[in-house]
Amino acid sequence: MRFLFYAVWVVSVPLLLAVANVWLLTPSSSGGGQPLRDFVAEQQLPVGIVLFTLFAMVLWRFRHDLPLASSLGVDGRRDIPPKARARFEDAAALLDEAQRILRTRKRDVERELTEGEREQVEQALRALERTMSAERFDFPAFDAAHSRADKVVGEYLGRWRKGEMREYAESIGIAVAIALILRAFVVEAFKIPSGSMIPTLMVGDHIFVNKLTYGPLIPWTDRRLYSQLPPARGDVMVFKFPENEDQDFIKRTIALPGDTLEAINGRPILNGWLAPHCYVGPYRYDGRQAELFVEYLEDRSYFTLYDENPDEQVCKTESDCNAGLVCRKGLCGVLQGPFKVAPKEAWVMGDNRNNSHDSRSWRGGLGAGVPFENMKGRATFVWMSVAPGGGFALDRLFVNVMGRPKLPGNLSERDLAKLQETLDQCLRERPSVAETTPPVRTR
């Protein structure tokens, strides 16, 4: 019961309050013009940890006044009256602190206190311990012993004690330091601002990015503690936009060093090999009609979205296609590329293939890759999602970005059921990994 009590009041409730406050303070769009809200949007994880710490400290301070507190007792004792519970825990903390000082500052204590003063301290602590461990709790005796010990410790050991404000400041400082270290080397929170990855990632999704995947960057440098590059094909990757490194982009890794990449109607062709795919069905979002597919690349299966079905016009030769279109891999369409992927870079595409500013269109349409030094990490899961009309999109919580494709819940019940049935079939009939792996890279 005590474990559940603290799990709820000192962990779960502060966590929910911290998440709610981060969400309320995060502007709905970038460039809000309010310094506090803009700062929170940039530093969600550190702010969340600080808020969690503050809420947990406040609830801990009033823990004896919370519901069910009276039935739990203190330090395993149920015979302590409500008015004495806070004093009892304060006394336990006083004993711990005094013993720590006597142990860690032993030489200083022996040098600066007389033998009589040291004896007074030890007698007061022993008397307090006896009243606290007595078989039957005697509040008057405990109260007198606690007051005496508090006075003696304050008088003789006060120079080595930490003030309450200092302890709070150290707790917050440690929390901030941990948050910054985690953000720099382990995990960072990002918000999805655009629809370039729909429906894998929806506008308003908040995700965590694993910065250990490719090797964490040393802050303010382009060097890594260790390197695990290049990324794998199919990775959903966060990186600094090569044309403006102040911006973070998120796209899917398609081509690696040595690959030759082309795209016909948005479909990737790697080293002359067209990535296999499966049609799921019509998909409606933001008042628009689109066509939803599952694409297979090595061991990954993921959604791709097109304004129109890219497979509608098939061909055998160029003469089968309309003017301005080419015949490539049996499809008539607009060809982008070929692009040769240079060493130490990867080429990326958004899953919303006709609405993504990615490698195909960078450098004024000439195309460009993401340098290894710009790569931040791989997306893991959605930890919070805000629906377009406000409120939380609960169906998006804990969606595994790199896992099985999951349809968003903002579809009609009928459309969702129909698409889910086709999606399940596409995944059941998935080609083998050998069939979804492109040929050896060209040299």
C-alpha distance (Angstrom), angle and dihedral (degrees) to the residues before:
residue distance angle dihedral
M1 . . .
R2 3.79 . .
F3 3.81 90.3 .
L4 3.81 91.7 50.3
F5 3.81 91.2 46.3
Y6 3.79 93.4 55.0
A7 3.82 93.0 38.5
V8 3.80 88.8 58.3
W9 3.80 102.9 36.9
V10 3.81 102.8 31.6
V11 3.83 100.1 32.7
S12 3.82 114.9 18.7
V13 3.82 99.7 37.7
P14 3.85 94.9 46.1
L15 3.81 89.3 46.1
L16 3.80 92.8 52.4
L17 3.81 91.2 45.7
A18 3.82 91.4 49.4
V19 3.82 93.2 49.2
A20 3.81 91.6 46.6
N21 3.81 92.1 50.2
V22 3.81 93.1 47.4
W23 3.80 88.5 50.7
L24 3.83 92.8 48.2
L25 3.81 92.4 47.2
T26 3.82 94.9 46.4
P27 3.83 110.1 93.7
S28 3.78 116.5 -121.8
S29 3.81 90.0 -125.4
S30 3.77 136.1 20.1
G31 3.75 120.6 -90.4
G32 3.78 96.2 37.1
G33 3.81 91.5 162.8
Q34 3.83 92.9 -135.6
P35 3.83 111.2 113.2
L36 3.82 96.6 -149.2
R37 3.80 94.8 47.6
D38 3.81 92.2 43.8
F39 3.82 90.5 49.9
V40 3.80 91.6 50.4
A41 3.82 90.1 49.5
E42 3.82 89.9 54.5
Q43 3.83 96.8 41.7
Q44 3.79 105.0 34.1
L45 3.80 97.1 144.9
P46 3.85 97.7 48.8
V47 3.82 91.3 43.0
G48 3.79 90.6 48.4
I49 3.82 92.2 51.5
V50 3.82 92.0 48.1
L51 3.82 91.9 48.6
F52 3.80 90.8 46.9
T53 3.81 89.7 51.8
L54 3.81 92.7 49.4
F55 3.81 94.3 47.6
A56 3.81 91.3 45.8
M57 3.82 90.9 50.7
V58 3.81 92.6 50.5
L59 3.80 93.5 48.1
W60 3.79 90.8 45.4
R61 3.80 89.3 52.8
F62 3.81 90.5 56.0
R63 3.79 96.7 34.0
H64 3.80 93.7 123.1
D65 3.79 91.2 57.7
L66 3.81 95.7 51.6
P67 3.81 122.8 104.4
L68 3.85 114.0 -78.9
A69 3.82 92.0 12.1
S70 3.80 92.6 116.5
S71 3.81 93.4 58.9
L72 3.80 95.5 53.9
G73 3.78 102.0 61.0
V74 3.80 125.6 -152.7
D75 3.79 126.8 -77.4
G76 3.79 90.8 -13.8
R77 3.84 93.5 -51.8
R78 3.79 120.8 116.6
D79 3.82 97.0 179.9
I80 3.80 95.0 75.1
P81 3.83 111.0 107.9
P82 3.83 117.7 -124.6
K83 3.81 93.1 -109.2
A84 3.81 90.8 57.0
R85 3.81 100.5 45.4
A86 3.79 97.1 88.2
R87 3.83 90.4 43.4
F88 3.81 90.6 50.5
E89 3.82 92.2 54.0
D90 3.81 90.8 44.4
A91 3.80 88.3 53.3
A92 3.82 91.1 50.6
A93 3.81 89.6 50.8
L94 3.82 90.2 47.9
L95 3.81 91.1 53.2
D96 3.81 91.9 48.3
E97 3.80 92.5 48.5
A98 3.81 94.3 46.3
Q99 3.79 92.7 48.2
R100 3.81 90.0 48.5
I101 3.81 91.4 52.5
L102 3.79 92.5 47.3
R103 3.79 89.9 49.9
T104 3.82 102.4 41.4
R105 3.83 98.2 33.4
K106 3.79 96.3 38.2
R107 3.81 95.8 132.0
D108 3.82 93.1 46.8
V109 3.81 91.4 48.7
E110 3.82 92.7 49.5
R111 3.80 91.3 47.1
E112 3.82 98.6 45.9
L113 3.83 102.9 33.5
T114 3.78 127.0 61.9
E115 3.77 120.9 -123.8
G116 3.81 89.6 -106.4
E117 3.78 92.7 52.8
R118 3.78 91.4 49.4
E119 3.80 89.8 50.0
Q120 3.82 90.9 51.9
V121 3.80 89.8 53.6
E122 3.80 93.8 48.7
Q123 3.83 92.9 46.4
A124 3.80 92.3 50.3
L125 3.82 92.2 49.3
R126 3.82 92.8 47.6
A127 3.80 91.2 49.8
L128 3.79 91.0 50.7
E129 3.81 91.4 48.7
R130 3.81 90.8 52.0
T131 3.80 93.6 53.6
M132 3.79 91.9 47.0
S133 3.81 94.8 49.5
A134 3.81 96.6 40.4
E135 3.79 114.4 128.8
R136 3.79 89.5 -123.8
F137 3.78 116.6 37.6
D138 3.82 112.3 -123.8
F139 3.78 108.3 -166.7
P140 3.85 98.6 -167.4
A141 3.81 90.9 50.5
F142 3.79 91.4 45.4
D143 3.81 92.0 47.0
A144 3.78 92.2 52.4
A145 3.82 93.2 45.7
H146 3.80 92.3 47.5
S147 3.80 92.8 49.8
R148 3.80 90.8 48.1
A149 3.82 93.6 48.0
D150 3.80 92.7 45.6
K151 3.81 91.0 51.9
V152 3.81 95.1 46.1
V153 3.82 94.7 45.1
G154 3.80 91.0 46.7
E155 3.80 91.8 49.1
Y156 3.79 99.4 45.2
L157 3.82 105.9 21.9
G158 3.81 98.6 29.3
R159 3.82 93.6 103.6
W160 3.81 88.9 65.1
R161 3.81 98.1 41.2
K162 3.78 124.7 102.1
G163 3.78 118.1 -124.3
E164 3.80 119.3 -123.5
M165 3.80 92.6 -112.9
R166 3.78 90.4 50.0
E167 3.80 90.8 52.7
Y168 3.80 90.9 49.7
A169 3.81 91.1 47.1
E170 3.81 91.3 49.3
S171 3.82 91.1 49.0
I172 3.78 91.6 51.4
G173 3.81 91.6 43.5
I174 3.80 91.6 51.9
A175 3.80 90.4 47.8
V176 3.81 91.5 50.8
A177 3.82 92.1 46.4
I178 3.80 91.7 50.1
A179 3.79 90.5 47.7
L180 3.81 92.4 51.0
I181 3.80 92.7 46.4
L182 3.80 90.9 49.0
R183 3.79 90.6 47.5
A184 3.78 93.5 48.5
F185 3.79 99.5 44.3
V186 3.80 113.0 12.0
V187 3.79 119.3 24.4
E188 3.78 136.9 -4.3
A189 3.79 131.8 -170.9
F190 3.81 121.0 -127.0
K191 3.79 134.1 -177.9
I192 3.81 120.9 -140.3
P193 3.82 106.1 -127.7
S194 3.81 101.8 174.0
G195 3.78 141.2 40.6
S196 3.80 98.6 -117.1
M197 3.83 92.0 113.1
I198 3.83 99.0 41.3
P199 2.99 124.6 172.6
T200 3.83 95.9 13.8
L201 3.80 88.0 55.8
M202 3.79 123.7 16.9
V203 3.79 128.5 -150.5
G204 3.81 105.9 -90.8
D205 3.81 95.8 31.3
H206 3.80 114.0 136.1
I207 3.78 112.4 -153.2
F208 3.76 139.7 -177.2
V209 3.80 118.6 -127.8
N210 3.80 121.4 -152.4
K211 3.80 106.4 -134.6
L212 3.80 93.2 -175.7
T213 3.81 92.4 67.3
Y214 3.80 96.3 82.5
G215 3.80 96.8 19.3
P216 3.83 121.0 -80.6
L217 3.78 117.9 -91.2
I218 3.79 117.0 -122.3
P219 3.84 105.1 -117.0
W220 3.80 115.7 -96.0
T221 3.80 91.8 9.4
D222 3.80 138.3 80.8
R223 3.80 91.6 -129.1
R224 3.81 125.3 105.5
L225 3.78 132.0 -143.3
Y226 3.80 85.8 -130.7
S227 3.79 133.6 -14.7
Q228 3.81 130.5 -123.2
L229 3.78 98.0 170.9
P230 2.96 149.1 -178.0
P231 3.82 100.4 45.6
A232 3.79 119.8 -124.6
R233 3.78 120.6 -96.7
G234 3.76 109.2 -96.3
D235 3.81 95.1 30.5
V236 3.80 115.0 141.5
M237 3.77 99.4 -134.2
V238 3.81 136.1 -169.8
F239 3.79 114.4 -148.5
K240 3.77 143.7 157.2
F241 3.79 109.1 -91.3
P242 3.83 104.6 -110.3
E243 3.82 93.2 -139.0
N244 3.82 93.5 49.3
E245 3.79 113.7 16.4
D246 3.80 92.1 -169.2
Q247 3.82 87.0 73.0
D248 3.79 124.6 75.4
F249 3.82 117.9 -145.7
I250 3.78 130.7 -169.5
K251 3.82 120.9 -153.3
R252 3.78 140.4 141.7
T253 3.80 120.5 -91.4
I254 3.81 109.7 -120.5
A255 3.81 109.2 159.5
L256 3.80 132.9 33.0
P257 3.82 135.0 -160.4
G258 3.80 111.3 -55.3
D259 3.82 94.4 20.3
T260 3.78 123.2 124.2
L261 3.80 109.2 -140.1
E262 3.78 127.8 -162.0
A263 3.80 130.4 165.0
I264 3.80 126.8 -150.9
N265 3.81 111.6 -167.3
G266 3.80 87.1 -21.0
R267 3.81 95.2 -52.2
P268 3.84 112.4 126.3
I269 3.79 119.9 -121.6
L270 3.80 111.9 -164.6
N271 3.79 118.2 -165.2
G272 3.80 88.8 -22.4
W273 3.82 93.3 -47.8
L274 3.81 122.0 118.8
A275 3.81 113.6 -139.3
P276 3.84 110.2 -116.4
H277 3.79 118.1 -116.1
C278 3.80 143.4 176.2
Y279 3.80 127.3 -142.3
V280 3.82 113.4 -121.9
G281 3.80 101.5 176.9
P282 3.81 146.3 -101.8
Y283 3.79 113.8 -30.4
R284 3.82 125.5 -162.4
Y285 3.79 122.6 -156.7
D286 3.79 134.4 155.8
G287 3.79 89.7 0.4
R288 3.80 91.5 -56.8
Q289 3.79 131.8 117.1
A290 3.80 117.6 -134.0
E291 3.80 140.2 161.7
L292 3.80 119.9 -110.4
F293 3.81 124.4 -149.8
V294 3.78 138.5 169.9
E295 3.79 113.0 -130.4
Y296 3.81 123.8 -159.9
L297 3.78 122.6 -147.3
E298 3.80 118.6 168.6
D299 3.82 105.3 -51.8
R300 3.82 94.6 -18.7
S301 3.80 127.5 99.6
Y302 3.80 115.5 -172.0
F303 3.78 143.2 156.2
T304 3.79 123.8 -93.6
L305 3.79 123.4 -173.4
Y306 3.82 129.2 -156.6
D307 3.80 132.8 -174.4
E308 3.81 88.0 -134.7
N309 3.78 132.7 13.6
P310 3.84 104.6 -85.0
D311 3.81 91.6 -157.2
E312 3.82 98.5 58.3
Q313 3.81 98.4 101.5
V314 3.80 114.8 49.8
C315 3.77 126.2 -173.7
K316 3.77 146.5 179.8
T317 3.80 98.2 -162.8
E318 3.79 137.9 13.3
S319 3.81 89.9 -98.2
D320 3.81 89.6 68.0
C321 3.80 90.6 63.6
N322 3.78 131.6 78.0
A323 3.79 120.5 -107.3
G324 3.78 113.4 -70.6
L325 3.80 93.8 23.4
V326 3.79 128.8 102.1
C327 3.79 131.6 -147.0
R328 3.79 111.0 -122.0
K329 3.81 127.7 161.7
G330 3.80 90.0 -13.0
L331 3.81 95.0 -53.3
C332 3.79 131.4 107.4
G333 3.76 112.9 -140.1
V334 3.76 151.7 96.1
L335 3.79 111.6 -45.4
Q336 3.80 121.4 -148.1
G337 3.77 117.5 -166.0
P338 2.92 150.5 -40.4
F339 3.80 91.7 -131.7
K340 3.77 121.6 -178.6
V341 3.80 113.2 -144.9
A342 3.79 110.4 -134.2
P343 3.83 125.4 -143.9
K344 3.80 116.2 -79.4
E345 3.79 96.0 21.7
A346 3.80 140.0 86.9
W347 3.80 130.7 -153.4
V348 3.78 119.3 -130.8
M349 3.79 138.7 -164.2
G350 3.79 132.6 -168.5
D351 3.80 117.3 -118.2
N352 3.83 88.5 -127.5
R353 3.77 88.5 69.3
N354 3.83 100.7 -171.0
N355 3.81 94.0 42.4
S356 3.78 104.7 47.0
H357 3.78 131.5 102.5
D358 3.79 98.1 -146.2
S359 3.81 144.0 135.8
R360 3.82 92.3 -56.0
S361 3.82 93.6 63.7
W362 3.80 103.9 33.0
R363 3.80 122.1 112.6
G364 3.79 90.8 35.4
G365 3.79 93.4 -55.0
L366 3.81 96.7 -44.6
G367 3.79 91.1 105.7
A368 3.80 131.4 -125.9
G369 3.78 141.5 -163.2
V370 3.79 134.4 -127.6
P371 3.83 111.6 -100.6
F372 3.79 114.2 -129.7
E373 3.81 91.2 -118.5
N374 3.85 89.7 60.3
M375 3.80 94.2 57.0
K376 3.80 114.6 106.8
G377 3.78 104.9 177.0
R378 3.79 149.7 -66.4
A379 3.79 123.4 -72.5
T380 3.81 114.4 -112.1
F381 3.80 115.6 177.6
V382 3.81 144.2 -28.5
W383 3.81 109.8 -99.6
M384 3.79 96.6 177.1
S385 3.80 135.8 6.1
V386 3.78 130.5 -167.9
A387 3.80 116.8 -151.9
P388 3.83 117.7 -129.6
G389 3.82 92.1 -111.0
G390 3.81 93.2 46.2
G391 3.77 131.7 -92.0
F392 3.78 128.4 75.9
A393 3.81 122.9 -53.6
L394 3.79 95.5 -139.2
D395 3.82 93.8 -175.3
R396 3.81 88.9 65.1
L397 3.81 96.6 55.7
F398 3.82 114.2 118.3
V399 3.81 94.0 -0.4
N400 3.81 106.7 165.7
V401 3.81 104.5 -127.9
M402 3.80 92.2 -159.9
G403 3.79 95.6 39.0
R404 3.79 136.0 79.1
P405 3.83 111.1 -30.3
K406 3.83 109.7 -98.1
L407 3.80 123.2 -159.9
P408 3.82 114.8 -130.7
G409 3.77 115.9 -113.0
N410 3.80 95.4 -128.9
L411 3.82 91.3 92.2
S412 3.77 126.0 97.5
E413 3.79 114.7 -91.3
R414 3.80 91.1 -112.1
D415 3.81 95.3 48.9
L416 3.79 91.7 44.8
A417 3.81 93.0 52.5
K418 3.81 93.1 47.7
L419 3.80 94.7 46.7
Q420 3.80 92.2 45.1
E421 3.80 91.3 54.3
T422 3.80 91.9 52.0
L423 3.80 92.3 42.6
D424 3.80 91.2 53.9
Q425 3.79 89.6 51.2
C426 3.82 92.5 49.6
L427 3.79 90.2 52.4
R428 3.80 93.6 45.5
E429 3.80 90.9 51.7
R430 3.78 94.7 43.4
P431 3.82 113.4 148.5
S432 3.79 117.4 -113.8
V433 3.79 119.7 -88.8
A434 3.80 89.0 -107.9
E435 3.81 89.1 59.3
T436 3.81 93.1 47.0
T437 3.81 97.0 48.3
P438 3.80 116.4 93.6
P439 3.80 119.7 -125.8
V440 3.77 122.4 -91.9
R441 3.76 111.7 -61.9
T442 3.76 116.6 -96.6
R443 3.77 118.9 -113.2
